[in-house]
Amino acid sequence: AMRLQAPQFQALFTPGLRSVAELLQKKNYELRIAGGAVRDLLSGVTPQDIDFATTATPAEMKEMFTAAGVRLINNKGEKHGTITARLHEQNFEITTLRIDVVTDGRHAEVEFTTDWHKDAERRDLTVNSMFLGLDGTLYDFFNGYEDLKNKKIRFVGKAAERIQEDYLRILRYFRFYGRIAEKPGDHEPITLQAIKENAKGLAGISGERIWVELKKILLGNHVNHLVQLMYELDIAQYIGLPLDGNLEEFARVSKNIQNLSPKPVTVLTSLFKGKDDVTNLDLRLKISKEEKNLGLFLVKHRQELTKGTGPEPLRPYQDFLMDSREANTNSKIFELLKYQGEEQLLKEMQEWTVPSFPVSGHDLRKMGVSSGKEIGTALQQLRDEWKKSGYHMDKEELLSCLKKL
């Protein structure tokens, strides 16, 4: 059996984890690291959060932790078998091994087991179905480690069965493909077939759950390949994407934004032909107000708000920003520049600070302009002059300009 000794693994042994392990060991319950954290550790990555699995039932854990004076946090996960214990300023999410008894494509009713193989069997992908003992021993019932080394994404057991237990797993397949696979197009035909036959099941999954997965897909690798695949396999229509998405534009923009860390909506908007597509996405996925506004902004301005032809390519963007009355316009412009693939201009725009207009009504009164209406008009004229100068004219220049006007 393989034993992991990586520094990332050794680093997990905090005082909190040692205490948890001791408590469970005393009662002869087994404790292992499960799922995504094992995958990360085997890839040489430090896991963000760690799920533990155990042979102890929730009731047994509660009794054991309470007797030891350990604080338990929110019992929301309890019916799924998860207990969260807090020791040494650290939370530990520990889930009892379980078997899915009834599944409806969205959630499962579970019963508890002490059989590690059975628990692994109900997980989605082979690379997510491994366990790691605290001594570093790998428990891998479905060749997940082989698949991880070969950068293969496969469902545990039969793809169709895994998908029918929870249709969201279709999108999880895409997400992990974008994270782990080396090149586009490396899928097992039987998997793609199962996805296509079950795509309709995504219609019953909540928009919020879909959006969480879709955002990660949009920021991962092979995004162009994966979105094209969503259309080929008839998934798009069930997750809020337009039937006639603009796949050429998507291919172009997904290339543009490769190293620019765009927001997910920026990538997605390239599929859209107009603002109705943004509205429909929002209806299906309940995206945030900020995300919706960004989508509408990009659809509206991506064509005509482009770089200047003269010596000041940034000017159109700067002018737009200076004229804008809305909040966050600058961050929307950054996203537009990413969409357009203008890496250099993006850098310059991010370094540009919005200058403040140097003249006030007070200055004009001092010069003898008294009526409010005249002050308003004069300020507007000066603003225009200031804008023409590329925001360079200072107070003196502007006021002497006023005398001419």
GIZIKA-V220197 format. One record per pair of residues at least 12 apart in sequence whose C-alpha atoms are under 8 Angstrom apart, sorted by sequence separation. I is the first residue (numbers start at 1). J is the second residue. D is the distance in whole Angstrom. If there is no record, write none. Layout:
i = [I,I]
j = [J,J]
d = [D,D]
This chain:
i = [37,72,73,82,83,98,99,129,130,305,321,334,386,37,72,73,82,98,99,129,254,279,385,36,37,71,72,81,82,98,99,130,142,253,278,361,36,70,71,80,81,97,98,129,130,142,334,361,34,35,70,71,81,96,97,98,126,127,128,317,334,382,33,34,70,81,96,97,126,127,250,253,278,33,34,97,126,127,155,250,278,361,33,34,97,99,154,228,360,382,32,33,58,65,98,99,127,153,250,275,359,382,31,32,62,98,120,126,127,249,250,275,31,32,61,97,100,249,31,58,99,153,30,31,57,58,117,153,246,247,275,378,29,30,58,152,170,246,274,275,29,30,127,224,245,246,265,269,273,274,357,29,126,127,129,153,224,245,246,272,125,126,152,153,245,266,80,125,126,151,152,170,210,242,265,266,269,80,125,126,151,224,242,265,269,81,124,125,151,159,160,163,167,223,314,9,124,148,159,163,167,207,266,313,322,8,123,202,122,152,153,154,160,164,167,168,199,298,302,6,121,159,160,163,167,199,200,203,242,297,314,8,121,155,159,199,202,203,241,355,358,359,8,9,58,154,164,168,196,202,302,358,4,6,8,58,124,160,167,175,184,195,196,200,294,298,302,57,123,171,175,178,183,196,199,241,359,52,54,56,122,185,240,241,359,23,51,52,53,54,55,168,172,175,179,184,192,240,23,50,51,52,53,54,55,168,171,175,178,179,184,219,240,50,51,52,53,54,171,174,178,219,240,51,53,178,219,240,124,175,178,219,239,240,218,239,125,178,216,215,218,215,218,174,57,108,55,56,105,107,55,105,106,107,54,55,104,105,106,103,104,105,106,103,104,105,106,103,20,19,319,266,266,16,16,263,267,15,16,262,266,16,211,17,210,315,211,262,207,208,262,207,208,260,206,207,208,257,256,257,256,260,256,257,256,253,256,253,39,253,39,38,36,39,35,36,38,35,38,34,35,38,34,35,34,35,105,34,33,34,106,32,33,106,32,33,32,33,31,32,31,42,43,39,9,5,3,4,3,4,2,3,4,2,3,1,2,1]
j = [49,84,85,94,95,110,111,141,142,317,333,346,398,50,85,86,95,111,112,142,267,292,398,50,51,85,86,95,96,112,113,144,156,267,292,375,51,85,86,95,96,112,113,144,145,157,349,376,50,51,86,87,97,112,113,114,142,143,144,333,350,398,50,51,87,98,113,114,143,144,267,270,295,51,52,115,144,145,173,268,296,379,52,53,116,118,173,247,379,401,52,53,78,85,118,119,147,173,270,295,379,402,52,53,83,119,141,147,148,270,271,296,53,54,83,119,122,271,54,81,122,176,54,55,81,82,141,177,270,271,299,402,54,55,83,177,195,271,299,300,55,56,153,250,271,272,291,295,299,300,383,56,153,154,156,180,251,272,273,299,153,154,180,181,273,294,109,154,155,180,181,199,239,271,294,295,298,110,155,156,181,254,272,295,299,112,155,156,182,190,191,194,198,254,345,41,156,180,191,195,199,239,298,345,354,41,156,235,156,186,187,188,194,198,201,202,233,332,336,41,156,194,195,198,202,234,235,238,277,332,349,44,157,191,195,235,238,239,277,391,394,395,45,46,95,191,201,205,233,239,339,395,42,44,46,96,162,198,205,213,222,233,234,238,332,336,340,96,162,210,214,217,222,235,238,280,398,92,94,96,162,225,280,281,399,64,92,93,94,95,96,209,213,216,220,225,233,281,65,92,93,94,95,96,97,210,213,217,220,221,226,261,282,93,94,95,96,97,214,217,221,262,283,95,97,222,263,284,169,220,223,264,284,285,264,285,173,226,264,264,267,265,268,226,112,165,113,114,163,165,114,164,165,166,114,115,164,165,166,164,165,166,167,165,166,167,168,166,87,87,387,335,336,87,88,335,339,88,89,335,339,90,285,92,285,390,287,338,284,285,339,285,286,338,285,286,287,338,338,339,339,343,340,341,341,339,342,340,127,341,128,128,127,130,127,128,130,128,131,128,129,132,129,130,130,131,201,131,131,132,204,131,132,205,132,133,133,134,133,134,134,145,148,148,136,136,135,136,136,137,136,137,138,137,138,137,138,138]
d = [7,6,6,6,6,6,5,8,8,7,8,6,7,5,5,7,4,5,6,7,6,8,8,8,7,6,6,5,6,4,7,7,7,7,7,6,8,7,5,8,5,6,5,7,8,8,7,8,8,7,7,7,8,6,5,8,6,8,7,7,7,6,7,6,7,8,8,6,7,4,7,7,6,6,5,7,4,7,8,8,7,7,5,6,7,6,8,7,8,8,6,6,7,8,7,6,7,7,5,8,8,7,7,5,8,5,7,7,6,6,5,6,6,6,7,6,7,7,5,6,7,7,5,7,7,7,7,6,7,6,6,8,7,6,6,8,6,5,6,8,6,7,7,7,5,6,6,6,7,8,7,6,7,8,8,8,6,6,7,7,7,6,7,7,7,8,8,6,6,6,6,8,7,8,7,7,7,7,4,5,5,6,7,6,7,8,6,5,6,8,8,8,8,7,7,7,6,8,6,8,8,7,8,8,8,7,7,8,8,8,8,8,5,7,6,7,7,8,7,8,7,6,7,7,6,6,7,5,6,7,7,7,7,8,8,5,6,7,7,7,6,6,7,8,8,8,8,7,5,7,8,5,8,7,6,7,6,7,7,7,6,7,6,7,6,6,8,6,8,8,8,7,7,7,8,8,8,8,7,6,7,7,6,6,8,8,8,6,5,6,6,8,7,6,6,6,8,5,8,8,6,5,5,5,6,7,6,5,5,6,8,8,8,8,6,6,6,6,7,7,5,8,8,8,6,6,8,5,7,7,7,6,7,7,6,7,8,8,8,5,7,8,7,7,7,7,7,8,8,8,5,5,7,7,8,8,8,5,5,8,6,4,7,5,7,5,8,7,8,8,7,6,8,5,5,7,7,7,8,6,6,7,6,8,7,8,7,7,6,6,8,4,6,6,8,6,8,6,7,6,7,7,7,6,4,6,8,7,6,7,6,8,8,7,8,5,6,5,6,8,5,6,7,6,6,7,7,5,6,7,8,6,5,7,5,6,5,7,7,6,8,8,8,8,8,6,8,5,5,6,8,4,7,6,6,7,6,7]
